Amino acid sequence: MTIPFIKYSRILLVFSALVTAVCIGFLVMWGLKPGIDFTSGSLMELSFTSRPETDQVKTVFDAANLKNASFQKTGDNGLIVRTDFIGEKEHQLIVKSLTEKFQTQDNAVKEDRFETIGPSISKQLKSRSILAIILVNLGIIGYVAYAFRRVSRPVASWKYGTLAIAALFHDVLLVMGVFSFLGRYYGVEVDVAFVVAILTVLGYSVNDTIVVYDRIRENLLRHSADNFDEVVNMGLNETLMRSINTTFKTMLPLFALFFMGGFSIHYFALALLIGIASGAYSSIFIASPLLVYVYRWQQRRA
């Protein structure tokens, strides 16, 4: 059975465009909530046998002149505290004060994690993260244009790379849009781990797209390019099960990390889940149909 992907591609492209537009709207209205990696500051993750009220913990930080501290409950007995930048001396004093105030025979106080980022380092991380994403995209376009140089007709080889990037934008914007929504309503922050997840999504998504494109390339070398629509649809059908199986097997361990991993990798796993699922979708329903529409546009111009 041959699935007519190209026949119904217009509906899916319109749907994808609407989803992308919604995500862009979220980013314009709310943006992403940056974590301490990009804003500088300190983060403490605490756990208690019996967690005290947030207002009680806040008095310790107020006493240390950290009145802008924010608190987020995690699990049954955990607490994440974000503050302005503090040095190691202040950090040890706060830990000592928390222990003296809340630790008893029945209630243990434990610091599970402490991170601190200075302003200069956070600025450097932000600029390097943006540069890394730009360089990855340029590298993808260059590689795909070179790899597909033998099938520059009926569609130029550099256009394969450009359309692969268009599909990547859909995947990345979807991840960013979801995290913009989560940041607005649930206080979820983005950090260096989020950038790593985005770069991973870029690599996975373009890999899936290139597999589909490569099958289209093989079919173009074996068959005439006169009926380009059928060649593309044939390539999609031939790689469909491979895309589904690979995506499913990749997402299984990510589901395990999301549901059973610690809080520190919870949203990292979520970003990968969204991005990888979207990457499989865009390879089939965006990148390849766009090839056909570019071909048709060229035919109309000719």
C-alpha positions as CSV (number, residue, x, y, z in Angstrom):
1,M,0.0,0.0,0.0
2,T,1.3,3.4,-1.0
3,I,0.4,6.3,1.2
4,P,-0.3,9.5,-0.9
5,F,1.7,11.9,1.3
6,I,2.1,14.6,-1.4
7,K,-1.6,14.5,-2.3
8,Y,-2.6,15.7,1.2
9,S,0.6,17.7,2.0
10,R,-1.1,21.1,1.7
11,I,-3.3,20.4,4.8
12,L,-0.4,19.3,6.9
13,L,1.8,22.2,5.7
14,V,-1.0,24.7,6.7
15,F,-1.3,22.9,10.1
16,S,2.4,23.1,10.6
17,A,2.5,26.8,9.7
18,L,-0.3,27.5,12.2
19,V,1.6,25.7,15.0
20,T,4.8,27.6,14.1
21,A,2.9,30.9,14.1
22,V,1.4,30.1,17.6
23,C,4.9,29.3,18.9
24,I,6.3,32.5,17.5
25,G,3.4,34.4,19.1
26,F,4.3,32.8,22.5
27,L,7.9,33.8,22.1
28,V,7.1,37.4,21.1
29,M,4.6,37.8,24.0
30,W,6.5,36.0,26.7
31,G,9.9,35.0,25.5
32,L,11.9,32.3,27.3
33,K,12.5,32.5,31.0
34,P,16.3,32.5,31.4
35,G,18.0,30.5,34.2
36,I,21.1,31.5,36.1
37,D,23.3,30.2,33.3
38,F,22.2,33.3,31.3
39,T,21.3,35.8,33.9
40,S,24.0,35.1,36.6
41,G,23.0,34.2,40.1
42,S,23.0,31.2,42.4
43,L,20.8,28.1,42.8
44,M,20.4,25.8,45.8
45,E,18.5,22.6,45.8
46,L,17.5,21.5,49.3
47,S,15.8,18.4,50.6
48,F,14.1,17.9,54.0
49,T,12.7,14.9,55.8
50,S,9.7,17.2,56.5
51,R,9.7,20.3,54.3
52,P,9.0,23.5,56.3
53,E,6.8,26.3,54.9
54,T,8.4,28.5,52.2
55,D,7.9,31.6,54.4
56,Q,10.0,30.0,57.1
57,V,12.8,29.2,54.8
58,K,12.6,32.7,53.3
59,T,13.4,34.3,56.7
60,V,16.9,32.7,56.5
61,F,17.6,34.3,53.1
62,D,16.1,37.6,54.2
63,A,18.5,37.7,57.1
64,A,21.4,37.2,54.6
65,N,20.1,40.3,52.6
66,L,18.9,38.1,49.8
67,K,15.4,39.5,49.6
68,N,14.9,38.6,45.9
69,A,15.2,34.9,46.4
70,S,12.6,32.8,44.7
71,F,11.4,29.4,45.9
72,Q,10.1,26.4,44.0
73,K,8.8,23.2,45.6
74,T,10.0,19.9,44.1
75,G,8.6,16.5,44.9
76,D,7.3,15.8,48.4
77,N,10.2,17.3,50.4
78,G,12.4,19.2,48.0
79,L,12.9,23.0,47.5
80,I,14.9,24.9,44.9
81,V,16.0,28.4,45.8
82,R,17.3,30.9,43.3
83,T,19.1,34.1,44.5
84,D,21.4,36.8,43.3
85,F,25.0,35.8,42.9
86,I,26.5,34.7,46.3
87,G,30.1,33.7,47.1
88,E,31.2,30.6,48.8
89,K,31.5,32.3,52.2
90,E,27.8,33.5,52.1
91,H,26.8,30.1,50.8
92,Q,28.3,28.3,53.8
93,L,26.7,30.8,56.2
94,I,23.2,30.2,54.6
95,V,23.7,26.4,54.8
96,K,24.7,26.7,58.5
97,S,21.7,28.9,59.2
98,L,19.3,26.5,57.5
99,T,20.7,23.5,59.4
100,E,20.5,25.3,62.8
101,K,17.0,26.5,62.2
102,F,15.4,23.3,60.7
103,Q,17.5,20.3,61.5
104,T,16.2,18.1,64.3
105,Q,16.3,14.5,65.2
106,D,13.2,14.0,63.1
107,N,14.0,16.4,60.3
108,A,17.3,16.2,58.3
109,V,18.4,19.1,56.1
110,K,20.4,18.3,53.0
111,E,21.9,20.4,50.3
112,D,21.6,18.3,47.1
113,R,23.0,20.9,44.6
114,F,24.6,24.3,44.5
115,E,25.3,26.2,41.4
116,T,26.6,29.8,41.0
117,I,27.3,31.7,37.8
118,G,28.9,35.2,37.6
119,P,27.7,37.9,35.2
120,S,30.7,37.7,32.9
121,I,30.4,33.9,32.5
122,S,26.6,34.0,31.9
123,K,27.1,36.7,29.2
124,Q,29.8,34.5,27.5
125,L,27.5,31.4,27.7
126,K,24.7,33.3,26.0
127,S,26.8,34.6,23.1
128,R,28.5,31.2,22.6
129,S,25.1,29.4,22.6
130,I,23.8,31.7,19.9
131,L,27.0,31.3,17.8
132,A,26.8,27.5,18.1
133,I,23.3,27.3,16.8
134,I,24.2,29.6,13.8
135,L,27.3,27.6,12.9
136,V,25.4,24.3,13.1
137,N,22.7,25.6,10.7
138,L,25.4,26.9,8.2
139,G,27.2,23.6,8.4
140,I,24.0,21.7,7.7
141,I,23.3,23.7,4.6
142,G,26.9,23.3,3.3
143,Y,27.0,19.6,3.9
144,V,23.6,18.8,2.3
145,A,24.4,21.0,-0.7
146,Y,27.7,19.0,-1.2
147,A,26.1,15.6,-0.6
148,F,23.3,16.2,-3.1
149,R,25.5,17.8,-5.8
150,R,24.8,14.8,-8.2
151,V,21.0,15.5,-8.2
152,S,21.0,19.2,-8.8
153,R,18.2,18.7,-11.2
154,P,15.2,19.2,-11.1
155,V,15.9,21.0,-7.8
156,A,19.2,22.6,-7.0
157,S,21.3,20.8,-4.4
158,W,21.6,23.8,-2.1
159,K,17.8,24.0,-1.9
160,Y,17.7,20.6,-0.2
161,G,19.8,22.0,2.6
162,T,17.7,25.2,2.8
163,L,14.5,23.2,3.1
164,A,16.0,20.9,5.7
165,I,16.7,24.1,7.7
166,A,13.1,25.2,7.2
167,A,12.0,21.9,8.8
168,L,14.5,22.5,11.6
169,F,13.0,25.9,12.3
170,H,9.7,24.2,12.8
171,D,11.1,21.7,15.3
172,V,13.2,24.3,17.2
173,L,10.3,26.8,17.4
174,L,8.0,24.1,18.6
175,V,10.3,23.3,21.5
176,M,10.9,27.0,22.3
177,G,7.2,27.7,22.1
178,V,6.3,25.0,24.6
179,F,9.0,26.2,26.9
180,S,7.8,29.8,26.6
181,F,4.4,28.6,27.6
182,L,5.8,26.6,30.5
183,G,8.0,29.5,31.6
184,R,5.0,31.9,31.6
185,Y,2.6,29.7,33.6
186,Y,4.9,27.2,35.5
187,G,8.1,29.2,35.9
188,V,10.2,26.7,33.9
189,E,13.6,28.3,33.1
190,V,16.0,27.5,30.2
191,D,19.7,27.0,30.8
192,V,22.7,25.5,29.1
193,A,21.1,22.0,29.2
194,F,18.2,23.5,27.1
195,V,20.7,24.7,24.5
196,V,22.3,21.3,24.4
197,A,18.8,19.8,23.9
198,I,18.2,22.3,21.0
199,L,21.5,21.3,19.3
200,T,20.7,17.6,19.8
201,V,17.3,18.2,18.2
202,L,19.0,20.0,15.3
203,G,21.3,17.0,14.7
204,Y,18.6,14.4,15.1
205,S,16.0,16.2,12.9
206,V,18.4,16.9,10.0
207,N,19.6,13.3,10.2
208,D,16.1,12.0,9.7
209,T,15.5,14.5,6.9
210,I,18.7,13.5,5.1
211,V,17.7,9.8,5.3
212,V,14.5,10.7,3.5
213,Y,16.3,13.0,1.0
214,D,18.9,10.3,0.4
215,R,16.3,7.8,-0.7
216,I,14.8,10.5,-2.9
217,R,18.2,11.0,-4.4
218,E,18.6,7.3,-5.1
219,N,15.2,7.2,-6.8
220,L,16.1,10.2,-8.9
221,L,19.3,8.4,-10.1
222,R,17.3,5.3,-11.0
223,H,14.2,6.9,-12.4
224,S,13.3,9.8,-14.5
225,A,12.8,13.2,-12.7
226,D,9.9,14.1,-15.0
227,N,7.4,13.0,-12.4
228,F,9.1,14.5,-9.4
229,D,6.0,14.2,-7.2
230,E,5.9,10.4,-7.5
231,V,9.6,10.1,-6.9
232,V,9.3,12.1,-3.7
233,N,6.2,10.2,-2.6
234,M,8.0,6.8,-3.3
235,G,11.0,7.9,-1.1
236,L,8.7,8.9,1.7
237,N,6.9,5.5,1.7
238,E,10.2,3.6,1.5
239,T,11.6,5.4,4.6
240,L,8.4,5.6,6.6
241,M,8.8,2.5,8.8
242,R,12.5,3.3,9.4
243,S,11.6,6.8,10.6
244,I,8.8,5.5,12.9
245,N,11.0,2.7,14.4
246,T,14.0,4.9,14.9
247,T,12.0,7.6,16.6
248,F,10.1,5.2,18.8
249,K,13.3,3.5,20.0
250,T,15.0,6.8,20.7
251,M,12.0,8.1,22.7
252,L,11.7,5.1,24.9
253,P,14.8,5.9,27.1
254,L,13.8,9.6,27.0
255,F,10.4,8.7,28.5
256,A,12.3,6.8,31.2
257,L,14.5,9.9,31.9
258,F,11.4,12.1,32.0
259,F,9.4,10.1,34.4
260,M,12.1,8.5,36.5
261,G,15.1,10.8,36.2
262,G,15.9,13.5,38.7
263,F,14.5,17.0,38.6
264,S,17.7,18.4,37.1
265,I,17.2,16.5,33.8
266,H,13.4,16.5,33.8
267,Y,13.0,19.4,31.4
268,F,16.0,18.5,29.4
269,A,14.3,15.1,28.6
270,L,11.1,17.0,27.8
271,A,12.8,19.2,25.3
272,L,14.3,16.2,23.6
273,L,11.0,14.3,23.5
274,I,9.2,17.2,21.9
275,G,12.1,17.9,19.4
276,I,12.7,14.3,18.3
277,A,9.0,13.7,17.8
278,S,8.7,16.9,15.9
279,G,11.9,16.0,13.9
280,A,10.3,12.8,12.6
281,Y,7.1,14.6,11.7
282,S,8.8,17.5,9.9
283,S,11.0,15.1,7.9
284,I,8.0,13.4,6.4
285,F,5.3,16.1,6.3
286,I,7.3,19.3,5.9
287,A,10.8,18.9,4.4
288,S,9.9,16.5,1.6
289,P,6.6,18.1,0.5
290,L,8.4,21.5,0.3
291,L,10.7,19.9,-2.3
292,V,7.7,19.3,-4.4
293,Y,6.3,22.8,-4.0
294,V,9.7,24.3,-4.9
295,Y,9.7,22.1,-8.0
296,R,6.2,23.2,-9.0
297,W,7.1,26.8,-8.5
298,Q,10.1,26.4,-10.7
299,Q,7.9,24.8,-13.4
300,R,5.5,27.6,-13.3
301,R,8.3,30.1,-13.6
302,A,9.7,28.2,-16.6
